[in-house]
Amino acid sequence: MESALLAQVCAITQQQKISFPTPDVAEQAGSAVALTDDWLAIGVPRNLVPGAVRMYRRDDGGTPADFTDDIWLFSQQLEPADPEDGVFGGAVAIDDDSLIVGAIGGDPPGAPNAGAAFVFHRDDGGTPSDLTDDTWIEVDKVFASDASASDPARFGATVSISGAYAVVGAWMRNDSLFSNSGAAYVFRRDDSGTPLDPFDDDWVEVDLLVDTQPWIERHFGFSVSISGIRIAIGSPGVPGDEFDEEGAVFVFRRDDNGTPSDPTDDSWVEEDKLVASDAQGDDRLGYAVSMDGDWAFAGAQSNDAGTDSGSVYAFRRDDNGTPLDSSDDSWIEHAKLVAFDAAAQDRFGIVALRGDRLIVGAPNDTDGFAFNVGSAYLFQRTDEGTTLDLSDDTWTQWRKVVATDGGFQDGFGSAVSINTVFSAIGAPLDDGPSGDSGSSYIILAPGLPPEDCDNNGVEDACDLFVGANEDCNENDTPDVCDIADETSRDKNGNGVPDECDARCSVNQTAKLTAGDGAAGDNFGYSVSIDGDYAAIGAPFEDAAANNAGACYVFRRGCGGTPDPMDDMWVQAAKLTPSDGNMGQLFGQPPAVDGDYVAVGASGDDDAGERSGAVYLYRRNDGGTPSDPGDDVWQETAKLVADDAVMFSELGITVDVSGIRVVAGTVHAGAAYIFRRSDNGTPTVPGDDSWSQEQKLTVVGVGTAQAFGETVSIGVDWAAVGARLADLGAGNAGAVYVFRRDDAGTPSNQDDDSWIEHAVLVATDAEAGDRFGSAIGLDGDRIIVGAKSDGDAGQDSGSGYIFRRDANGTPANLADDFWIQEAKLVAPDADMGDVFGFAVALHNNSAAVGAPGDGDGGPGSGSMYIFVRDDNGTPLVPGDDTWPQFVKLTAADAGAFDGLGVSVSLSDAWFIAGAYDDDDFGNGSGSAYLRVLPGPDCNANNYPDQCDIYDETSTDLNNNAVPDDCEVPCIDVTECDDGDECTRDECVAAFCSNVRILYGDLNDDGGVDIFDILCVLDGFAGVFEQPCIAESVDLVPCPFGNDGVDIFDILAVLDAFAGGANCCSQ
């Protein structure tokens, strides 16, 4: 592993050094740093009194997919309202739009200098996609409930925040008997009854965490980290069995006490105490700690590979075989990490973890530059191919980073933070324009590079980064290597993998945008496709009124060939409601089926504020059914619930199938089914009417379980999601399946009813998975998204496919049951991908959206296609599997585009929305259409259409099926003379007719007396191998006429005499 001289080819480069132009002397900027995808907080604790935090925002330079030209611009300096709150900025932590700042010199009431912490929230200025006018506003000051002027507890020396919880360390707090034993305080956000307004929130102390075996100088709370329902607290002064100050980390878990929807009675219980297996005296494990998901890392800065060289211990959570029960979880020491060039006094061990990426600071490293200049090291986790098994994961050190302008005792690495692309490193003792003014460095470091597959001396990631090699299939391997190792074919030798050649590519085929697209429309927020039509919602479109919304209909135009690759999609209509009004959010979900489009408008106010509605549109062919160019889409109905009430938001999701529409709600705890009646004139659709058929509810399940927020419907089945249902675990989620009962009168729809039939839950349900956050129903299968499943990190997400089993009575649906057939996960799953945010199912294909995926930049999004494999037993569905076929990203992907926020499938196409794409301004939105990869009958991992196109397979009969997959061509080796099948024989679908010469009825390689005898026997009705009826019946060509007659005899005699015949090839 090379030393981190940043000038080498494609090494990690110091992208930006951040220092204040007019710093105060010894202000020590960079003592603390905290990083999100777009914001950087830098603590400046010695900035006169009281200290400060400087906020910097990321500017993508107009190229959101290219991070190399990003810069971080100063946005705001934060200071406490009371100037007496000293050392403000000594600790910072950030989570999304919330920031917490520690001030160990803060003044609680009556307890000066006991310490405080301050919570800030970001105000987007009403322009969420524009960061330039954002401000950070102080919303609360928190302090220890037992703060005392006589106890300088250093409350605020360490802070961490996650969601609605924050933890603050006070490592010098005195116990009643033991000085400096330490403590940590847990605070919970109280929304004051206004959940949508964070600026009136209060943060209330809910727990005081201490070592259950306190003693002097334990320093419990010296470091803190919170992730989800767990808190890790470092206590470096804890003695071991043999030595003093070995150190420890305590893990606490939040217990909801059986009331997951009521946080007020939650408690934090000690789950485990983590110690090093090779602990020595004065190692001080817990000096720094960072936790994310199932991993916790603790620094032991004084552990020795040389005096005080430092090390880091990795601990992983073990669910002990009971993933649904957190109460028996334990933490196992997984690995010990040390610097590859460890040396005495480096103090390696300042840690920050984000998903699969870890950064470790070594602020006293010398590294040949200068004494104590400091450094940082980057580690990456690899799962060794077993995504669900953490036990064999490895953490690989792959880069050392130093400041290119490092100087004497800069302390580079004293503070570190990391996100998916960047790392922030503080150097608080950098002299800058004045002594110890401090600085921070931003490092672009996307992740662990792969090998140098082409042996050109440059890592593959670097080759791709600088454009030296192409990667058309986006598998992070140069195309030249894919071809060389036969991962990809290159039939035509053009250096481009066949899957990327135009005809056989599954890359982006068409990008759709609104003809009148504008910033903030969120075109692509929802999509639906069926046959030749696609409907795309833009719920925040403002043409009629602010956020009135619109739905755009696109039509497929044939490019003059049956090949869908030649097709063009054109905007055919823009749908807006006849009574559109402000905030209607029309288009939030459209659904298209045949000649009908259903469009939800959850903000409609007809029955009260945000009661919601669904609009129905029907296609009118204008009297010219063969010319779709003059078709119009007419509004035919507006559907509202019979018992509509305000805030129910009917239409938040919709689905349409045949004569029925199902609509979901947000705050009604129900879904509604509407049915179309032809009023006795089935051939005159103009007088059809729609009426509510049934309200779907489940006893004991309602708004609290989010029942009704997601829906899907087929002919006989409907599915309703309840993503917050507590079946199996808190907020694990469920899907309720309803069955249509025709009351014994199948021809009379008026007495139909829908009966609750089944409840679907994941077999591996865990708390917070949100199973049911998206659903799709097609035929005998249901696909369910669980966007918050945490198998690969928090909110990595997953999908599930369930199959209906007729239970041996296919005509009786009442005893059918639904079984989980497959769990779908992304092979490259990562924290925050929210894989399963959107799902779709059609025939043998499944689509899953992951709008949080970061392949093209943070939140750029992606879409995955899975194809059902019957494993050679098409009549035995029980062994079907769903392997991933392809992962798709946009060719012009940008950060936070959100591709995959919505997905839909039809016979030949799939579509995905990217609601925050910026082609026409921030958040204008787009959608991407691609041809659905066809079947792969010969299982060579290439669609049949590609095999035929690049001549890997022949298709003599032009039926789009490779000849090697058709029975006559497969069985050719079983024939007498082993001849290749002719075109006619493939068409005829039998192989016994294989011959070189026309008239060679017995397949012996020539036309002779034995062939004449064959045809004469056939004429007499005698058929024996090889002279079977199919071989003897020749005329008329090429298939005969199902009988042997004089014309067949003459044809063989002609062939025997060497004459021409009508079937010559």
Secondary structure, 3 states (H helix, E strand, C coil): CCCCCCCCCCCCEEEEEECCCCCCCCCCECCEEEECCCEEEEEECCCCCCEEEEEEEEECCCCCCCHHHCEEEEEEEECCCCCCCEEEEEEEEEECCEEEEEEEECCCCCCCCCEEEEEEEEECCCCCCCHHHCEEEEEEEECCCCCECCECCCECCEEEEECCEEEEEECCCCCCCCCCCEEEEEEEEECCCCCCCHHHCEEEEEEEECCCCCCCCCCECCEEEEECCEEEEEECCCCCCCCCCCEEEEEEEEECCCCCCCHHHCEEEEEEEECCCCCCCCCCEEEEEEEECCEEEEEECCCCCCCCCCEEEEEEEECCCCCCCHHHCEEEEEEEECCCCCCCCCCCCEEEEECCEEEEEECCCCCCCCCCCEEEEEEEEECCCCCCCHHHCEEEEEEEECCCCCCCCCCECCEEEECCCEEEEEECCCCCCCCCCEEEEEEECCCCCCCCCCCCCCCHHHHHHHCCCCCCCCCCCCHHHHHHCCCCCCCCCCCCCHHHCHHHCCCCCEEECCCCCCCCCCECCEEEEECCEEEEEECCCCCCCCCCEEEEEEEEECCCCCCHHHCEEEEEEEECCCCCCCCCCEEEEEEEECCEEEEEECCCCCCCCCCEEEEEEEEECCCCCCCHHHCEEEEEEEECCCCCCCCCCECCCEEEECCEEEEECCCCCCEEEEEEECCCCCCCHHHCEEEEEEEECECCECHHHCEEEEEEECCCEEEEEECCCCCCCCCCEEEEEEEEECCCCCCCHHHCEEEEEEEECCCCCCCCCCEEEEEEEECCEEEEEECCCCCCCCCCEEEEEEEEECCCCCCCHHHCEEEEEEEECCCCCCCCCCECCEEEEECCEEEEEECCCCCCCCCCEEEEEEECECCCCCCCHHHCECCEEEEECCCCCCCCCCEEEEEEECCCEEEEEECCCCCCCCCCEEEEEEECCCCCCCCCCCCHHHHHHCCCCCCCCCCCCCHHHCHHHHHHHHCCCCCCCCHHHHHHCCCCCCCCCCCCCCCCCCCCHHHHHHHHHHHCCCCECCECHHHHCCCCCCCCCCCCCHHHHHHHHHHHCCCCCCCCC
